[in-house]
């Protein structure tokens, strides 16, 4: 029963969640959180301050002790908006490595939104229908339109609570001109979001993170006071009114946002649900929520305590437990991401599909020969589908362009390292061969180099089997022996002469990599 730990280094807070796997599901063992304000100076100077680094390292060392106490099998550490923006992010990553041994993965805004979505739809009741997810953190705000548990549209906006506080609200209480500038900035960014999302007519809006929690509790408390006043009879007795503690209406959020801007920090601290720390950054976050709900014509939101770390844990579960429900969801999400890249760069999927099918057939039938891990099955078929995206830029040298596009594209479900592996597999289909000193290979762990070379051979064979695309696709039969592999080509309507010639050209490279003869015959 493996145990996982997810660590989210945010612009405002650092969070830890440890969970074990029980009956294909996750069981929470431990949680921790520390307000470290890593992004406080980043949004003004572009640099993480030494104090913020030290505070975060202190929290991470505490998290490290917790992972040791719970004997965690796998730890994933991600950083978000502040680290994306900071010019000295590399120095902080090295400090974390030397202090804990952990490698920090700086994820994009869209990958952050995808993981949050994965965590919410995996655990939150009602999130499997059509809904809108809002996560407003310290540096950014991710808004996701979801339907049937799948992402339909997503936008990441630079509207984090710490970012807005540092850039616009330096005085307490804020001056009217500062508020006006902040509101104009918020409206501009929300207009950009609206162009992508439109007016999402959804029955459910789910909001996550600390700002949403504070607004939900504070708006409910404010509404309760108003309701109690209205229900006070002349005799002085009080009628108790029931409220949903995790739901906030648009009207209540707007009322609260207007109220908070007139308060000092000490007064905001006293508002139920806000308290110290959050009171310093709540004004910008409240205004974003109020404007967003109004612009998209939403009735309000339901708060969820789930977040990025829950998505990270769900991802780790799906990658090791093939029977878990989340595994199927991740695979569906990944493949949708691959097809989106193909569509963006004009790939004819009907022509790419036979290459993918042959690549998978070779992967499955030659498993004893290549001995690649199971995840390479997806990496190989992804490379097969995207291996010609470089032609969008230029037919000449398109393999180099393909590698660059795949490595730098946002493909849902693929980590940066996984994209690099897929990109390298698709890169070496021309005259060049994988070399540890090549730029595409230098950024990939040495342990993956041999695996990539073996996957490259399989993909080269699959491409060779699809030379004459005007004719029917050829069939394929394989026979594996200790010192040789027989590959029987079954001709299509147009024969198999070109395919036979192309596959024979790959036999020398096959022998070099697998130490077996490749014998090609036409059945």
Secondary structure, 3 states (H helix, E strand, C coil): CCEEEEEEECCCEEEEEEEEEECCEEEEEEEEEEECCCCCCHHHHCCCCHHHHHHHHHHHHHHHHHHHHCCCCEEEEEECHHHHHCCCHHHHHHHHHHHHCCCEEECCHHHHHHHHHHHHHHHCCCCCCCEEEEEECCCCEEEEEEECCEEEEEEEECCCHHHHHHHHCCCCCCCHHHHHHHHHHHHHHHHHHHHHHCCCCCCEEEEECHHHHHHHHHHHHHHHHHHHHHCCCCCCCCCCCCCCCCEEEHHHHHHHHHHHCCCCHHHHHCCCCCCCCHHHCHHHHHHHHHHHHHHCCCCEEEECCCCHHHHHHHHHHHHHCCCCHHHHHHHHHHHHHHHHHHHHCCCCHHHHHHHHHHHHHHHHHCHHHHCCCCCHHHHHHHHHHHCCHHHHCCCCCHHHHHHHHHHHCCCCCCCHHHHHHHHHHHHCCCCCCCCCCCHHHHCCCHHHHHHHHHHHHHHHHHHHCCCCCCCCCCEEEEEECCCEEEEEEECECCECHHHHHHHHHCHHHHHHHHCCEEEEEEC
